[in-house]
Amino acid sequence: GLSFECRWNGHLGLFFSVAQHSVIVSQHMPKEGGCFLALLGLLHDGSEAYMKDIGLRLKKSLPDYLHVENHVQNVIYRKYLGRLPTEEEEVARHVVDKRSAVAEYLDIKPGARIEDLLEEDTVLLGRLDTEIRPLRAEVARSWFLFRFHELMQECSGS
């Protein structure tokens, strides 16, 4: 489902999937965190496969939605990570996620400028050192599943 969910609620002007975003975040997580952090990065938006994403500003005004979304995300974490991430692991994921958002915005939205981003913490973190080019949904799905199986095998020690 994540390969057909559009990042930025479709406001970038081109389709860019949550699945592709998740793989990019996974690949840029701190290496010292090993496969656990990489898998955390891959699965961090997993609830969006079951629940429609809502823009952050609106989402903050919907506490019941946030509660359900957090519950679904925690079920995914417990199933595939074996536990919930620590606060430190979540901070590392948050930084990579925000830096990915800056790169997505600047690389995909025509005429985008970093000054146009509304969240000050996002602007201060800067962008990932990678060029973002949207993939077709089917390609993003394959890439996501390949990365998922690769990390599950690595994390299980097989």
Number of C-alpha atoms within 10 A of each C-alpha: 13 22 24 17 20 22 22 19 13 12 12 18 10 14 19 27 23 27 31 28 26 26 23 21 28 27 17 19 25 16 11 9 13 13 21 22 25 27 28 25 28 27 23 21 19 23 21 20 16 12 12 12 18 15 11 10 8 8 13 12 10 12 10 11 14 14 11 13 20 13 13 17 20 19 17 19 20 12 11 17 19 11 12 17 17 9 9 9 17 16 12 17 24 17 19 24 24 21 23 26 22 21 19 24 22 20 18 18 14 11 8 14 12 15 9 10 15 9 10 9 12 19 17 12 14 17 22 20 10 12 13 18 11 17 16 13 21 11 14 23 21 14 16 24 15 13 19 19 12 13 20 17 12 14 16 8 7 6
